[in-house]
Structures are given as structure tokens and as C-alpha cells.
Amino acid sequence: MMLTFVEPTLFEKLRSAQALPSPGGVRLTIMRMCAQDDPDMHELIHLVQGDPALSGRIIRIVNVLNADRVRPIASVSMDSMLLVGLQAVRQLALALSLAETTAPASCANFKLPAFWAHSFAMACSAQAISSHTRVAPLGEMFTTGLLANIGRLTLASAHPAGYSSLLTRPLEPSGQLAMEQSLFGFNHLNIAAALMQDWKIPELFCDAVLHYEAPPLPQEWPVPRPLEIIWTLYLSAAMAELGCGTPQVAEAALPKIARALPHLQLAPHDFPELYQVAGEDWQDWTQTMHLSARSLWQGLPTQVHDKLLRLQEAVGDGNAAA
């Protein structure tokens, strides 16, 4: 049964008003070819090779999957496309096309460079975590991380003045969602899930985006794999906050990281490597996408790692007491 994340009439109204982000250009052609039953692979590879950002992402994923190779691959081939999977290539083309979307100047408090810097940080973190846990294909986790907050861009486009005003209010995440829903008829999570569903991304990932800001506990969600994806996105968001947020945001991210790690069977000593890999990937993306973003992503300082260990111990003690 297809899930309904946003009231269908409202979604169509937003689409008619051209308030929804949508892919375009050559990447739209790539998406359509990837969705065909029998695409012309030589033409598809030619189009992908002509897209530096897309081909670079595919090459990086293949080299992560084939880390034991004597020499890393340096170009997109038939084998690399099939290893990553056409579904993942399609999603990557979609995500990178959307990353070139602009926001209206009338939404003055929505900062587009910071938005995309955080989104790419979350995408790189989701891929780094998944390369360790193998919870889902790397390309699909990268895309899901990149699109998890696309609803914020939708709000900025559909209701620039109202959303700009809302962004000035000091609200907790749950209060932010409730206020968005009350004012606009949708919030940034359910419209993101609805958009991803409309773009034919599997509902497993759409549903994870809907829940990632407040992950349910295992007893509340009996199916393990979807819950792992939700916690992967939660940890990815916290890593993005630690990596490219303000000092206050970065400090607040540490308890979230400590909370998330055990849900993914990750230990505190696993985290510095994940953080470094994601940070190096993110630095590449800021150059590729010409993002001028402030970054604290300089590796994990010893004192931060030590604090994370103490927080993790506190989380473990709390779980044991429960």
C-alpha cells in the first residue's frame, strides 16, 4: 500500500504553483534512462562521463566497495555502473540536480549555502556510516542523506515570507514541525518524504526521512532494517552539526552521537574514522559544488573524542539501569 505523507490535493497545488524542487537538464535525461527496462548503456555511460560531479560520486562509491583493489578505478565503465546499480545512479542524478536549485531572495532568513553545506555533510556522513554497517547501498544512503532536509527548501520556495519569519523563532525540533504544519499544512519532514516518494525513491527511505529527527526505540519499531536507516540519518545529521555547525550547535551534537552509536552497533572508537572519512568527502563536495561554507571539520580533536567516550559511558549506564 502506498503511504500518503502529505494531503494529495495540497501536494498537487504546490506542484501547479511550481513551488516544488524538480530535476532538469542532462541529469533528468540520465534519470529517465536509468528508469528504462533496457536502456542504451553506452549512451548512458557517455552522459554520466560528461557529468564530473555524478561520475565522481560513482567512482568514489566503487572504490569504497572495492577497497581491496591494487589500483583504484579512475573512470566510469559498464562494470562500475552495474556495481553501483541503475537505481542508485538515478537517485544520485536526481540529488545532484536538485543541489543546483536556488531559493527565493524573499526568504531572507533561509541561507542556501549553509543549507547545502549541511545537506552534503549529512549525505557524506550517511555514506560513511553505511560503508561500515552495510545497512543499505551507499549511493542510496548518500541520496537519502542529501534529500532528508529538502522540505526546508520547499518551505522557503512555497512560503518565503512566512517561513523566513518562522526561522527567527527559537523552537525545539518538535515545536518547529508542529508550527510548520499549523501554518502551512505540511512540515519539512513530511513534504520531503512526499517528494522522495514522487521521485520513485523506495518507501523504505521515504519513511526513514519522516522519522529521523526523533527515532523510535526498538520496542516501538519491530522491523530492524528500517530502524537502522532512521538511526543512520539521525547520526548523520549530528555529524553534520558537529562538522559544519556553529560551536554551540557542534557541542549540542555530541550527546546525539553518543545516543546513536549503540543503536548501530558502533563503538566510540569507530567514530573518529567515520568522521574523518565523511569530512574528507565533504571537503571535496564543497569544492565541486562551489559551496563557501564555514567548517569546523578539521578532524576530531582529542578533547571532543574524550567527551564522546564519557557521554557514551553515561548512555550505557542509563541503559543498564533501565
C-alpha positions, -999 to 999 in steps of 0.1 A, spaced: 0 0 0 14 34 -10 19 57 20 5 92 19 28 117 35 11 149 25 -26 155 16 -26 148 -22 -46 179 -31 -22 201 -13 8 184 -30 -7 189 -64 -14 226 -56 22 230 -47 32 213 -79 9 235 -100 24 266 -84 59 253 -93 68 255 -56 83 220 -55 120 215 -64 124 194 -95 154 180 -115 163 192 -150 188 193 -178 210 163 -187 206 147 -153 169 145 -160 177 126 -191 200 103 -171 172 97 -146 148 87 -173 173 64 -190 181 47 -157 143 40 -152 140 22 -186 138 -16 -187 165 -18 -214 185 15 -215 212 22 -241 241 16 -217 267 31 -240 248 63 -243 240 64 -206 277 59 -197 286 87 -222 262 111 -204 274 101 -170 311 106 -180 302 141 -191 290 150 -156 320 154 -133 300 155 -101 279 125 -109 308 104 -123 330 114 -94 304 101 -69 300 68 -88 338 63 -89 341 71 -52 314 45 -43 330 18 -65 364 24 -49 348 21 -14 331 -11 -24 364 -24 -39 388 -12 -13 410 -42 -17 419 -35 -54 455 -28 -61 447 3 -80 415 24 -76 394 29 -107 395 64 -123 366 64 -148 331 53 -151 326 20 -170 299 -6 -176 311 -26 -146 311 4 -123 276 14 -133 263 -21 -127 281 -24 -94 265 9 -81 232 0 -97 210 20 -120 185 28 -93 213 44 -72 227 62 -103 192 76 -110 189 88 -74 223 104 -74 215 122 -107 183 135 -90 200 146 -58 228 165 -77 203 182 -100 183 194 -70 215 206 -53 217 233 -80 182 246 -71 180 282 -58 158 297 -31 138 329 -34 156 360 -21 124 369 -3 130 341 22 158 363 38 165 340 68 169 309 48 206 306 40 210 285 9 249 279 11 246 268 47 216 246 38 235 227 11 267 226 32 247 208 59 229 186 34 261 174 17 277 169 52 247 147 61 250 128 28 287 121 32 281 110 68 253 86 58 276 71 31 305 67 56 283 51 82 267 27 56 302 17 43 308 4 78 273 -11 87 262 -20 51 226 -11 61 218 0 25 235 6 -8 260 35 -5 246 55 -33 210 53 -20 222 63 15 241 93 1 210 104 -18 187 99 12 211 120 34 212 147 8 174 149 4 164 144 40 160 182 45 148 191 10 115 200 27 131 231 42 140 243 7 103 236 -3 90 257 26 114 286 15 101 284 -20 64 279 -13 61 303 17 91 326 16 78 353 39 61 331 64 89 306 66 115 334 69 96 347 99 93 313 114 131 307 112 136 336 137 117 317 165 138 297 190 118 264 187 127 229 195 126 204 166 91 191 176 78 226 180 93 236 147 75 207 129 42 215 147 44 252 138 52 244 102 22 220 100 -1 246 116 9 275 94 15 258 60 -4 225 61 28 204 58 62 203 75 97 199 63 98 162 70 65 150 55 70 171 24 105 157 20 91 122 22 63 130 -2 88 145 -27 111 114 -25 80 92 -30 70 112 -60 106 108 -74 101 70 -70 126 65 -42 118 34 -23 93 40 6 118 24 30 139 56 26 109 80 25 96 66 57 130 69 74 132 106 65 98 111 81 111 98 114 148 105 116 146 137 138 130 117 166 139 80 161 116 54 177 131 28 201 134 -8 190 103 -19 210 83 7 191 96 -4 157 100 -41 155 115 -43 120 153 -39 124 165 -26 89 142 5 86 151 14 121 188 12 113 183 36 84 165 60 106 193 59 132 218 63 104 202 95 93 200 107 129 237 101 134 244 117 100 226 148 110 245 150 143 278 145 124 269 173 100 261 196 130 295 187 146 313 192 113 299 224 99 276 240 126 284 268 150 304 259 181 271 258 201 254 235 176 286 213 174 286 210 212 249 200 213 256 173 186 278 152 209 251 137 231 231 128 199 262 110 186 267 92 219 230 82 218 230 70 182 262 48 181 249 18 201 218 16 180 240 10 150 264 -14 169 291 12 166 316 18 194 331 53 203 365 42 188 348 36 154 336 72 153 368 92 146 375 72 114 338 76 102 341 114 110 373 117 91 361 98 60 329 119 59 348 151 64 373 144 36 344 136 13 325 167 24 355 189 17 356 175 -19 319 183 -23 323 219 -11 348 225 -39 328 205 -65 296 224 -58 313 257 -51 300 260 -16 315 287 5 307 273 40 323 278 74 337 245 86 349 230 119 356 198 100 393 196 109 394 161 123 381 151 157 400 169 185 412 146 213 391 165 239 360 160 218 367 123 214 373 120 252 340 138 259 322 115 235 336 85 254 323 99 287 289 105 271 288 70 257 296 55 291 267 76 306 244 63 279 255 28 286 250 32 323 215 46 317 205 17 295 219 -8 321 198 9 348 167 8 327 
